[in-house]
Amino acid sequence: MNSTASTFARIGLSLALLALAAGASAASQWKWKDAEGRLQYSDRPPPSSVAEGDILERPRGVKAKPVAAAPDTGAPLAKAAASAPSLKAKDPELEARKRKADEEAAKAKAKAEEDPKKVQARQESCQRARNYEKSLNDGMRISRTNAKGEREVLDDAGRASELARTKDIIANSCDR
């Protein structure tokens, strides 16, 4: 046999083994319906919360678990089931709490994903505002440049307005 023929033979054998392996892995797939009714596929068995009737396909050689028959206790069980509240009924208060918890979780996730540079800049800005507030409260002489480029010292009214503005900035942008 020449080298070209042996190369083709090896390639053919490799492809056959690959096809066999792909077929074996496809045969070991699980298929089931989840709680929302969506089809799920996996190479692992479904969670124990999935009912036996919702498992649509199993790997070859895996048997279904036998379903144990419930003992017949008669009428008392039927009365209890009839008087029990339906599990599928929706509780508006529970739904509202769940929505609120979801919103809080989304806010926390957004806060955690916030850009670190923005977080650092906000912290620095907050610290500057707190330092300025301390200076205003300590009675230090504060001056600023007006629109004409002249230096002016804050009087009591100007100090009070600056203090109110600074407290507003701290309240709105600083985490306490």
DRENKOL-361912 format. One line per field, with one value per residue (C-alpha): x, y, z. Coordinates in Angstrom, 1 decimal, m for minus. Layout:
REM DRENKOL-361912
u c(X / ...)
v c(Y / ...)
w c(Z / ...)
END
This chain:
REM DRENKOL-361912
u c(0.0 / 1.4 / 1.6 / m1.3 / m3.7 / m2.6 / m3.1 / m6.6 / m7.3 / m6.2 / m8.3 / m11.3 / m10.8 / m10.4 / m13.7 / m15.5 / m14.3 / m15.3 / m18.8 / m19.1 / m18.1 / m20.5 / m23.3 / m22.4 / m22.5 / m25.8 / m27.2 / m26.3 / m28.5 / m31.4 / m34.4 / m37.1 / m39.5 / m38.7 / m41.2 / m41.9 / m42.6 / m39.4 / m37.5 / m34.1 / m31.2 / m28.2 / m25.7 / m26.6 / m29.8 / m32.4 / m32.8 / m34.8 / m37.5 / m38.4 / m41.4 / m40.8 / m43.5 / m41.7 / m38.6 / m39.0 / m35.7 / m33.0 / m29.7 / m29.8 / m29.7 / m31.1 / m34.4 / m37.3 / m37.7 / m40.9 / m43.6 / m44.8 / m48.6 / m50.1 / m52.0 / m55.8 / m57.0 / m60.4 / m62.6 / m60.6 / m57.8 / m60.1 / m61.8 / m58.4 / m57.4 / m60.6 / m60.3 / m56.6 / m55.8 / m54.7 / m50.9 / m51.2 / m53.4 / m51.5 / m51.2 / m50.9 / m49.0 / m46.5 / m46.1 / m45.5 / m42.8 / m41.2 / m41.2 / m39.7 / m37.0 / m36.2 / m35.9 / m33.6 / m31.5 / m31.2 / m30.1 / m27.5 / m26.2 / m26.0 / m24.2 / m21.7 / m21.1 / m20.5 / m17.3 / m14.5 / m13.2 / m16.6 / m16.9 / m13.5 / m14.3 / m17.6 / m15.9 / m13.3 / m16.0 / m17.9 / m14.8 / m14.1 / m17.7 / m17.4 / m14.1 / m15.7 / m18.7 / m16.3 / m14.5 / m17.8 / m18.9 / m15.5 / m15.9 / m12.8 / m12.7 / m13.8 / m13.3 / m14.2 / m13.8 / m16.8 / m17.9 / m15.6 / m12.6 / m12.5 / m11.9 / m14.7 / m15.1 / m18.3 / m20.5 / m22.9 / m25.7 / m23.2 / m21.8 / m25.3 / m26.2 / m22.9 / m23.5 / m27.0 / m25.7 / m22.9 / m25.2 / m27.5 / m24.6 / m23.5 / m27.1 / m27.5 / m24.2 / m22.6 / m23.3 / m23.9)
v c(0.0 / 3.4 / 6.3 / 8.2 / 5.3 / 4.7 / 8.4 / 8.3 / 5.1 / 6.8 / 9.9 / 7.6 / 5.7 / 8.9 / 10.3 / 7.0 / 7.1 / 10.8 / 10.0 / 7.1 / 9.4 / 12.1 / 9.5 / 8.2 / 11.7 / 12.5 / 9.3 / 10.4 / 13.5 / 14.2 / 16.2 / 17.5 / 20.3 / 22.8 / 24.5 / 27.2 / 24.6 / 25.2 / 22.3 / 21.7 / 19.6 / 18.4 / 15.6 / 15.5 / 14.3 / 17.0 / 18.4 / 16.3 / 19.0 / 17.9 / 15.5 / 12.1 / 12.8 / 15.9 / 13.9 / 13.4 / 11.6 / 9.7 / 8.2 / 4.6 / 2.2 / 4.6 / 3.5 / 5.6 / 5.6 / 3.7 / 6.0 / 4.8 / 4.5 / 6.6 / 4.6 / 5.0 / 6.7 / 7.5 / 10.6 / 12.6 / 13.1 / 14.4 / 16.8 / 18.2 / 18.6 / 20.4 / 22.8 / 23.5 / 26.8 / 26.5 / 26.8 / 28.5 / 31.3 / 34.6 / 36.7 / 40.4 / 41.2 / 38.5 / 39.6 / 43.2 / 42.1 / 40.0 / 42.9 / 45.1 / 42.6 / 42.2 / 46.0 / 46.2 / 43.3 / 45.1 / 48.3 / 46.5 / 44.8 / 48.1 / 49.7 / 46.8 / 47.0 / 50.8 / 52.0 / 52.1 / 55.4 / 57.0 / 55.7 / 57.1 / 60.5 / 60.6 / 59.8 / 62.5 / 65.0 / 64.1 / 64.5 / 68.0 / 69.0 / 67.7 / 69.6 / 72.8 / 72.3 / 72.0 / 75.2 / 77.1 / 75.8 / 76.6 / 80.3 / 80.5 / 83.5 / 82.4 / 84.3 / 83.7 / 85.4 / 87.1 / 87.5 / 90.5 / 88.6 / 90.5 / 88.8 / 89.1 / 87.8 / 86.0 / 87.8 / 86.0 / 85.7 / 84.4 / 81.9 / 80.7 / 80.2 / 78.4 / 76.2 / 75.3 / 74.5 / 72.4 / 70.4 / 69.8 / 68.4 / 66.2 / 64.9 / 64.1 / 62.7 / 61.2 / 57.8 / 58.1)
w c(0.0 / m0.9 / 1.5 / 0.0 / 0.4 / 4.0 / 4.8 / 3.3 / 5.3 / 8.6 / 7.8 / 7.1 / 10.3 / 12.3 / 10.8 / 11.6 / 15.2 / 15.5 / 14.2 / 16.7 / 19.5 / 18.5 / 18.3 / 21.8 / 23.3 / 21.7 / 23.1 / 26.6 / 26.6 / 29.0 / 27.9 / 30.2 / 30.8 / 33.6 / 35.9 / 33.3 / 30.6 / 28.6 / 27.2 / 28.8 / 27.4 / 29.3 / 29.7 / 33.4 / 35.0 / 35.7 / 39.3 / 41.7 / 41.6 / 38.1 / 38.1 / 36.6 / 34.0 / 32.8 / 31.8 / 28.0 / 27.1 / 29.1 / 28.0 / 27.0 / 29.9 / 32.4 / 33.8 / 35.0 / 38.8 / 39.8 / 41.0 / 44.4 / 44.7 / 47.4 / 50.0 / 49.7 / 52.8 / 51.4 / 51.9 / 54.6 / 52.1 / 49.4 / 51.8 / 52.9 / 49.3 / 48.4 / 51.4 / 50.8 / 49.0 / 45.5 / 45.1 / 41.7 / 43.0 / 43.0 / 46.1 / 45.2 / 48.3 / 47.6 / 44.0 / 45.1 / 47.6 / 44.9 / 42.4 / 45.1 / 45.9 / 42.2 / 41.8 / 44.8 / 43.5 / 40.1 / 41.8 / 43.9 / 40.7 / 38.9 / 41.8 / 42.0 / 38.3 / 38.4 / 36.9 / 39.6 / 38.2 / 38.6 / 42.1 / 43.0 / 41.4 / 43.4 / 46.6 / 46.0 / 45.2 / 48.3 / 50.5 / 49.0 / 49.8 / 53.4 / 53.8 / 52.4 / 54.8 / 57.7 / 56.6 / 56.4 / 59.8 / 61.5 / 60.6 / 58.4 / 56.1 / 52.7 / 49.5 / 45.9 / 42.6 / 41.2 / 37.5 / 37.0 / 38.3 / 41.6 / 44.9 / 47.4 / 51.0 / 51.9 / 54.4 / 56.7 / 54.0 / 51.4 / 54.0 / 54.8 / 51.1 / 50.4 / 53.5 / 52.3 / 48.8 / 50.1 / 52.4 / 49.5 / 47.4 / 50.3 / 50.8 / 47.1 / 46.1 / 49.2 / 50.7 / 54.4)
END
